[in-house]
Amino acid sequence: MCAGLKAPAPVTWRQISSAAAPPPFDRIAYGTHPLAFGELRLPKGPGPHPVALIVHGGCWQSEYDLRHLAPMSAALAEAGLATWTLEFRRIGDVGGGWPGTFEDVARGADHLRTLAREFPLDLRRVVAVGHSAGGHLALWLAARRNLPERSALRWGEPLPLKGVVSLAGICDLRSYGASPGSCNDSVERLLEGAPAKVPERYAQANPSELLPLRVPVRLVQGALDTIVRPEQSQRFAAKARAHGDDARVVMIDAAGHFDVIAPFAPAFEKVRRAVVELARD
């Protein structure tokens, strides 16, 4: 940075929520509930295309939907990936929270097998990409195969992932829920109790307790993030590496919580690079 020039201010939620939302190629149901759908975007060319499986954030709450990730989904499609952006039941929706939120995200991910029968998708190159609470769910998708046999969330054959890109992701539900903050308070609402009340739910829902993931993980994090602090990514990466995983933090000095999902922000180039590199053959 040249002397006298200030770094740009972090991207705000208002900038993200007011950005134009490019329409998807198609909106497709993966279940019978009205919220069980995803938006598919296809890049140019015949394919088969690698896939970014995208999970939106918003503290797992019903007031935040997938619309705000439309610009990011479109940008990744322009970078050569098919994007499958999931909607799902959330806190405040009938059936949302435990276990419905997890069931929906799992079914939505596995529905890529059905989509690949009609669209040119390369299921050998699926990368889960999630922001904030969606980062938690993207990591959890990679961890599903480690669920105990008795788990109500263990069903079917989880779609294999080639990697995970967590964007300001909530990586450890216990430590995040124990910290002050309106989004932090949503952890107990998601699992319908504190760790001491429902310990088995935390054990099944917390990516930090389901290691190793056995796929590469890139944790892209703004150093100025006050909603999900950098320690979430740093501690998860250290713990994952201790379990033998390839987990790396990509810290962006001048970025906040929303820069990592804003295609118009300088930080987004590192997001694009992380997703594209993990999706390569």
C-alpha positions in Angstrom: 0.0 0.0 0.0 1.5 3.4 -1.0 2.0 5.9 1.7 -1.0 8.1 2.3 -3.5 5.6 0.8 -5.9 3.8 3.1 -7.0 0.2 2.6 -10.6 -0.1 1.5 -13.1 -0.6 4.3 -14.5 -4.1 4.7 -17.5 -5.0 2.7 -20.8 -4.6 4.6 -23.9 -6.8 4.8 -25.9 -4.0 3.1 -23.5 -4.1 0.1 -23.9 -7.9 -0.1 -27.7 -8.0 0.3 -28.3 -5.2 -2.2 -26.1 -6.5 -4.9 -27.8 -7.6 -8.1 -28.6 -11.4 -8.1 -27.9 -13.0 -11.5 -30.6 -15.6 -12.3 -29.6 -19.3 -12.2 -29.7 -21.6 -15.1 -32.4 -23.5 -13.2 -34.0 -23.9 -9.8 -34.4 -27.6 -9.0 -36.1 -29.4 -6.1 -34.1 -32.1 -4.2 -37.0 -32.9 -1.9 -40.7 -32.3 -1.2 -40.4 -29.4 1.3 -40.7 -26.0 -0.4 -37.3 -25.0 0.9 -35.6 -28.2 -0.4 -34.2 -26.8 -3.6 -31.0 -25.6 -5.2 -30.0 -23.2 -7.9 -27.8 -24.6 -10.7 -25.5 -22.5 -12.8 -23.5 -24.0 -15.6 -20.3 -22.5 -17.1 -19.7 -22.2 -20.8 -18.4 -25.3 -22.7 -19.6 -28.9 -23.1 -18.2 -30.2 -19.8 -18.2 -32.3 -17.7 -17.6 -29.5 -15.3 -16.2 -29.5 -11.8 -18.8 -28.5 -9.2 -18.8 -26.0 -6.4 -21.5 -27.1 -3.9 -22.3 -23.9 -2.2 -24.0 -23.5 1.3 -25.1 -20.0 2.4 -24.7 -18.6 5.9 -26.8 -16.3 8.0 -26.5 -17.8 11.5 -28.6 -20.8 10.4 -31.6 -18.5 10.6 -34.7 -18.4 8.3 -34.4 -14.7 7.7 -31.3 -15.2 5.5 -31.7 -17.2 2.3 -29.5 -18.1 -0.6 -30.1 -15.0 -2.6 -27.1 -13.1 -1.2 -24.7 -15.7 -2.6 -26.0 -15.4 -6.2 -23.2 -13.0 -7.2 -20.6 -15.4 -5.8 -22.2 -18.4 -7.4 -22.3 -16.7 -10.8 -18.7 -15.6 -10.4 -17.5 -19.2 -9.8 -19.5 -20.3 -12.8 -17.7 -17.7 -14.9 -14.5 -19.2 -13.5 -15.4 -22.6 -15.1 -17.3 -24.4 -12.3 -20.9 -25.6 -12.2 -22.4 -24.2 -9.0 -25.2 -25.9 -7.0 -26.3 -23.5 -4.4 -28.5 -25.0 -1.7 -31.5 -23.7 0.1 -32.6 -25.6 3.2 -34.8 -25.4 6.4 -33.3 -23.2 9.0 -34.0 -21.9 12.5 -37.5 -20.4 12.4 -38.7 -22.8 9.6 -41.0 -25.7 10.5 -38.6 -28.7 10.8 -35.5 -26.5 10.7 -32.6 -26.7 13.2 -32.0 -30.2 14.6 -32.1 -32.4 12.7 -33.9 -30.9 9.7 -31.1 -28.4 8.7 -28.6 -31.2 8.5 -30.9 -33.6 6.7 -31.7 -31.1 4.0 -28.1 -30.1 3.4 -27.1 -33.8 3.1 -29.9 -34.6 0.8 -29.2 -31.5 -1.3 -25.5 -32.5 -1.7 -26.3 -36.1 -2.6 -28.8 -34.9 -5.2 -25.9 -34.0 -7.4 -25.9 -37.7 -8.4 -29.4 -37.2 -9.8 -28.4 -33.9 -11.5 -25.4 -35.5 -13.2 -27.7 -37.8 -15.1 -29.1 -34.8 -16.9 -26.3 -32.2 -16.8 -22.6 -32.4 -17.6 -21.2 -32.5 -14.0 -18.0 -34.1 -13.0 -18.8 -35.8 -9.6 -15.1 -36.6 -9.2 -14.4 -32.9 -8.7 -17.0 -31.6 -6.2 -15.8 -28.9 -3.8 -18.0 -27.8 -0.9 -17.9 -24.1 -0.4 -19.7 -22.5 2.6 -19.8 -19.0 4.2 -20.1 -18.4 8.0 -22.8 -20.9 9.2 -22.6 -22.3 5.7 -18.9 -22.9 6.3 -19.9 -25.0 9.3 -22.3 -27.0 7.1 -19.8 -27.4 4.3 -17.2 -28.8 6.7 -19.9 -31.1 8.2 -20.7 -32.5 4.7 -17.1 -33.7 4.5 -17.3 -35.1 8.0 -20.6 -37.1 7.5 -18.9 -40.3 6.8 -17.4 -40.2 10.3 -20.7 -40.1 12.0 -21.3 -43.0 14.5 -23.4 -45.9 13.2 -26.2 -45.0 15.7 -26.5 -41.4 14.4 -29.9 -40.4 13.1 -28.0 -38.3 10.5 -26.1 -41.3 9.1 -28.0 -42.6 6.2 -27.3 -43.3 2.5 -23.9 -43.0 0.9 -22.5 -39.5 1.3 -21.4 -37.9 -1.9 -17.5 -37.9 -1.9 -16.0 -34.4 -1.9 -12.7 -33.4 -3.4 -12.2 -30.6 -0.9 -13.8 -27.9 1.2 -13.4 -24.1 1.1 -14.6 -22.6 4.3 -15.2 -18.8 4.0 -15.2 -17.2 7.5 -16.7 -20.5 8.6 -17.9 -21.4 12.0 -15.6 -24.5 12.6 -16.2 -25.3 16.2 -19.8 -25.1 17.5 -18.8 -25.4 21.2 -16.3 -22.5 21.4 -18.4 -20.3 19.0 -21.6 -20.9 21.0 -19.8 -20.1 24.3 -18.8 -16.6 23.0 -21.0 -13.5 23.2 -22.8 -12.4 20.0 -26.2 -12.6 18.3 -24.9 -15.2 15.8 -23.1 -17.1 18.5 -26.4 -17.4 20.4 -27.8 -19.3 17.4 -25.8 -22.4 18.1 -28.0 -23.5 21.0 -31.1 -22.7 18.9 -29.7 -24.9 16.1 -29.1 -27.9 18.4 -31.9 -27.1 20.8 -29.7 -27.0 23.8 -26.3 -26.3 25.4 -23.5 -28.9 25.2 -24.2 -30.1 28.7 -27.9 -30.7 27.8 -27.5 -32.4 24.4 -23.8 -33.5 24.2 -24.6 -36.2 21.6 -25.9 -33.6 19.2 -22.7 -31.5 19.4 -20.7 -34.7 18.8 -22.6 -35.3 15.6 -22.9 -31.8 14.4 -19.5 -30.3 15.2 -16.9 -30.7 12.4 -14.1 -30.1 15.0 -15.2 -33.3 16.7 -15.5 -35.4 13.5 -11.9 -35.2 12.2 -10.1 -36.3 10.1 -11.9 -35.1 7.1 -9.4 -36.8 4.7 -9.9 -34.1 2.0 -8.0 -30.8 1.6 -9.5 -27.9 3.5 -8.9 -24.2 2.8 -10.1 -21.8 5.4 -10.3 -18.3 3.9 -10.6 -15.7 6.6 -10.7 -11.9 6.9 -8.3 -10.7 9.6 -10.9 -7.9 10.4 -13.8 -10.3 10.8 -15.7 -9.5 14.1 -18.6 -12.0 13.4 -16.5 -15.1 13.1 -13.1 -14.3 14.5 -10.0 -15.7 12.8 -9.3 -18.0 15.8 -12.1 -20.3 14.5 -10.2 -21.0 11.3 -6.8 -21.1 12.9 -7.7 -23.5 15.7 -9.6 -25.8 13.3 -6.7 -25.9 10.9 -4.2 -26.8 13.6 -6.5 -29.5 15.0 -7.2 -30.9 11.5 -3.4 -31.0 10.7 -2.8 -32.9 13.9 -5.3 -35.5 12.6 -3.3 -35.7 9.3 -5.5 -33.5 7.2 -4.2 -31.0 4.6 -5.8 -27.9 6.2 -4.5 -24.3 5.5 -5.7 -20.9 6.5 -5.7 -18.2 3.9 -5.7 -15.0 5.9 -6.6 -11.7 4.2 -5.4 -8.7 6.1 -7.8 -5.9 5.1 -11.0 -8.1 4.8 -14.0 -8.5 7.1 -16.8 -11.1 7.3 -18.4 -10.4 3.9 -15.4 -9.6 1.6 -14.9 -13.3 1.0 -18.3 -13.6 -0.7 -18.2 -10.3 -2.6 -16.9 -10.8 -6.2 -16.3 -7.0 -6.4 -13.9 -7.1 -3.4 -10.1 -7.6 -3.8 -10.3 -10.5 -1.4 -12.4 -12.6 -3.7 -9.5 -13.5 -6.0 -8.1 -15.6 -3.2 -11.5 -17.3 -2.8 -11.7 -18.1 -6.5 -8.2 -19.4 -6.6 -8.8 -21.7 -3.6 -11.9 -23.2 -5.1 -10.5 -23.7 -8.6 -7.3 -25.2 -7.3 -9.1 -27.8 -5.2 -11.4 -28.6 -8.1 -8.5 -29.4 -10.5 -8.0 -33.0 -11.7 
